[in-house]
Amino acid sequence: MNGLFIEQAFTNPVHFVSWIVLVVFSICVHEYAHAATANRLGDDTAALLGHLSLNPLKQMGLLSLAMLAVLGFAWGQVPVNPARLRGGRRGDALVSLAGPLSNFWLSFCFLLMFILLLKFGDPVRSEVLLGFLATGALLNMMLCLFNLIPAPPLDGWRILTCFVTPLRNLDPRMLSQAANLVLVVLLLGGIVRHLWKVAAAVVTWLLPESDQLAFLRALQQ
């Protein structure tokens, strides 16, 4: 993408608004899933801090929202105390897995709505909405895959540490520094672009063959 994402507010406002709505909603659902699962397993830390909601100010924060508007990407975070979770490492792994699974479920729901609208709606009048639903399905599949990467600070790393004991003994300060480096490498090193292609392949595979071409066309709107 050339230039800053915020430029699309003037050149392509429909895409700009659609992307922000989809990203905010998808991240908030992801973080809510973490908080709700932790609360169910005995850790109410996130619940007490107001994370059992879809409020983007709570789940993402102002800096993340500002980065989304300017650069097109954002993040969220929910506090979890593994020591309070029932089930020990298994409980911690379930909390970590809840976020990516919520994105997979959202992807499926967007895809189902796309298929229903394609079959029963007016293709011309529904063009913008079809593009919105197709992008939502692809975005959430990509978020699912991205967060399952076994590298700090992503959910995949936390899941991995639940089962590989030596990783839990690493210096937290070193992990914090490594996490920042990992995010830079993932965002700027082309891995996200490749994951986007993988996500597109998975979502297209889930579609009936007769709807695949329409899906790809909708993404180009």
C-alpha positions in Angstrom: 0.0 0.0 0.0 1.5 3.3 -1.1 1.2 6.3 1.3 -0.6 6.4 4.6 -3.8 4.5 5.1 -5.5 7.7 6.3 -5.3 9.1 2.8 -8.0 6.7 1.8 -10.4 8.8 3.9 -10.3 11.2 1.0 -9.6 8.9 -2.0 -11.8 5.9 -1.0 -13.9 6.8 2.1 -16.1 3.7 1.8 -13.1 1.4 2.1 -11.6 3.5 4.8 -14.7 3.4 7.0 -15.4 -0.3 6.3 -11.8 -1.3 7.2 -11.9 0.6 10.5 -15.3 -0.9 11.5 -14.2 -4.4 10.6 -10.8 -4.2 12.4 -12.2 -2.6 15.5 -15.1 -5.1 15.7 -12.8 -8.1 15.1 -10.2 -7.1 17.6 -12.8 -6.3 20.3 -14.5 -9.7 19.8 -11.0 -11.3 20.0 -10.2 -9.6 23.3 -13.6 -10.2 24.7 -13.2 -13.9 24.0 -10.0 -13.9 26.0 -11.6 -12.0 28.9 -14.8 -14.1 28.9 -12.8 -17.4 28.9 -10.5 -16.3 31.6 -13.5 -15.2 33.7 -15.2 -18.6 33.2 -12.0 -20.4 34.3 -11.7 -18.4 37.5 -9.6 -15.3 36.7 -11.8 -12.2 36.9 -8.9 -9.8 36.4 -10.0 -8.7 32.9 -13.7 -8.6 34.0 -13.0 -6.3 36.9 -11.1 -3.9 34.6 -14.1 -3.7 32.2 -12.9 -6.0 29.4 -16.2 -8.0 29.3 -17.4 -5.5 26.6 -16.9 -4.6 23.0 -15.8 -1.1 23.9 -12.8 -0.3 21.7 -11.4 2.3 24.1 -11.2 -0.5 26.7 -10.1 -3.3 24.4 -7.7 -1.4 22.2 -6.9 2.1 23.7 -6.4 5.4 22.0 -3.0 4.7 20.7 -4.1 1.6 18.9 -7.2 3.4 17.4 -5.0 6.3 16.3 -2.6 3.8 14.6 -5.5 2.2 12.9 -6.8 5.5 11.4 -3.3 6.5 10.2 -1.6 3.3 9.2 -4.4 0.8 8.9 -3.4 -1.7 11.6 -4.1 -2.0 15.4 -4.0 -4.3 18.4 -5.7 -5.1 21.6 -4.7 -6.5 25.0 -6.5 -8.1 27.9 -4.8 -8.7 31.3 -4.8 -12.3 32.4 -3.4 -13.8 35.6 -2.5 -17.5 34.8 -2.1 -18.3 38.5 -5.8 -17.8 39.1 -7.0 -20.0 36.2 -8.5 -23.4 36.9 -6.8 -26.2 35.0 -3.3 -24.7 35.2 -1.5 -24.8 31.9 -4.5 -26.2 30.1 -6.6 -23.3 31.3 -4.0 -20.8 30.2 -3.9 -22.4 26.8 -7.7 -22.3 26.5 -7.7 -18.6 27.3 -5.0 -17.9 24.7 -6.8 -20.0 22.1 -10.1 -18.3 22.6 -9.1 -15.2 20.7 -8.0 -16.8 17.5 -11.0 -19.2 17.6 -13.3 -16.2 17.9 -11.8 -14.8 14.7 -12.2 -18.1 12.9 -15.9 -18.1 14.0 -16.4 -14.5 12.8 -14.8 -15.4 9.5 -17.3 -18.3 9.1 -20.2 -16.0 10.0 -19.1 -13.3 7.5 -18.7 -16.0 4.9 -22.2 -17.4 5.6 -23.8 -14.0 5.3 -21.9 -13.4 2.0 -23.3 -16.6 0.6 -26.8 -15.8 1.7 -26.7 -12.3 0.3 -25.2 -13.5 -2.9 -28.0 -16.1 -3.4 -31.0 -14.0 -2.2 -29.9 -10.4 -2.6 -29.7 -8.0 -5.6 -26.1 -8.3 -6.8 -26.0 -4.7 -8.0 -27.6 -3.1 -4.9 -25.6 -5.4 -2.6 -22.2 -4.7 -4.2 -20.8 -2.6 -1.3 -22.2 -5.0 1.3 -20.8 -8.0 -0.5 -17.4 -6.4 -0.5 -17.7 -5.6 3.2 -18.7 -9.2 4.1 -15.9 -10.7 1.9 -13.3 -8.4 3.6 -14.6 -9.3 7.0 -14.3 -13.0 6.3 -10.8 -12.6 5.0 -9.6 -10.2 7.7 -10.8 -12.5 10.5 -9.2 -15.6 8.9 -6.0 -13.7 8.7 -6.2 -12.5 12.3 -6.8 -16.1 13.4 -3.7 -17.3 11.5 -1.5 -14.3 12.6 -2.3 -14.7 16.3 -1.5 -18.4 16.2 2.1 -17.7 15.1 4.3 -19.2 18.0 6.2 -16.0 18.6 6.0 -13.4 21.4 3.7 -11.5 22.1 1.1 -13.4 20.1 -1.3 -16.0 21.4 0.5 -18.8 19.6 3.5 -18.1 21.8 1.5 -18.3 25.0 -0.1 -21.6 23.9 3.4 -22.9 23.1 4.8 -22.0 26.5 1.9 -23.8 28.2 3.4 -27.1 26.9 7.1 -26.4 26.5 8.3 -25.9 30.1 11.7 -24.3 29.5 10.1 -21.4 27.6 8.2 -20.3 30.7 11.5 -19.6 32.5 12.8 -17.0 30.0 13.6 -13.5 31.2 10.4 -11.4 31.0 12.4 -8.3 30.0 14.1 -10.2 27.2 10.7 -11.4 26.0 9.3 -7.9 26.1 12.2 -6.7 23.9 11.9 -9.7 21.6 8.2 -9.1 21.2 8.7 -5.6 19.9 11.3 -6.9 17.4 9.0 -9.8 16.4 6.1 -7.4 15.6 8.3 -5.2 13.5 9.6 -8.2 11.5 6.1 -9.6 11.0 4.6 -6.3 9.9 7.5 -5.1 7.7 9.0 -8.4 6.6 6.3 -9.5 4.3 5.0 -12.3 6.5 1.6 -10.6 6.9 1.3 -10.4 3.1 2.0 -14.1 2.8 -0.5 -14.9 5.6 -3.1 -12.8 3.8 -2.7 -15.0 0.7 -3.0 -18.2 2.9 -6.1 -16.8 4.6 -7.6 -16.0 1.1 -6.9 -19.6 0.0 -8.5 -21.0 3.2 -11.6 -18.8 2.9 -12.0 -19.5 -0.8 -11.7 -23.2 -0.2 -14.5 -23.0 2.4 -16.8 -21.5 -0.2 -18.9 -23.5 -2.7 -17.0 -23.5 -6.0 -19.9 -21.6 -7.7 -19.4 -18.7 -5.3 -15.6 -18.4 -5.4 -15.3 -16.1 -8.3 -17.9 -13.8 -6.9 -16.0 -13.7 -3.6 -12.7 -12.7 -5.3 -14.6 -10.0 -7.3 -16.1 -8.6 -4.1 -12.7 -8.3 -2.5 -11.6 -6.0 -5.4 -14.5 -3.6 -4.9 
